[in-house]
Amino acid sequence: MKAIYGIAALVLLTGCKGETTANPVPIEVSVVGASSEPPLRACSDVYVVGQTARAADTKQMCTDPRFQGGYLSGANDETCKDGRRLLANEYAWGYDGQPWQAYAAGEQKGVAPKADRDGCNPE
């Protein structure tokens, strides 16, 4: 009986196709909790007034203490008639490639100021 268990173990270890440890078969191993992704940045570090606004940043997850896990802040993204992109979210507003701007006191967050929206696509 021990011989049968020994043969079964040998077959399991070497595989049915006769592979040996001299010709290992690659396998994928995943480790729970391991990630090759960089840690998420804080939204307050992405949308810094004076820092260059990038449309690509608005499509990345960031963290906000009001929410658990990642938060996709997104942005209102309007292409102006002159080709510029006007971006706005709850943190800041600006034109793609130019500095993020702070909202003025009392200004609605999440949309660029009316003068900029009107100037982007004049009637």
SULUR-V460805 format. One record per run of one state. SS is the DSSP state (2 for helix, 1 for strand, 0 for the rest). FROM is the first residue (numbers start at 1). TO is the last residue. If there is no record, write none. Layout:
ss-><SS	SS>
from-><FROM	FROM>
to-><TO	TO>
This chain:
ss-><0	2	0	2	0	1	2	0	1	0	1	0	2	0	1	0	1	0	1	0	1	0	1	0	1	0	2	0>
from-><1	2	15	21	24	41	43	47	49	50	52	53	55	60	61	64	71	73	76	80	85	89	93	96	99	102	114	121>
to-><1	14	20	23	40	42	46	48	49	51	52	54	59	60	63	70	72	75	79	84	88	92	95	98	101	113	120	123>
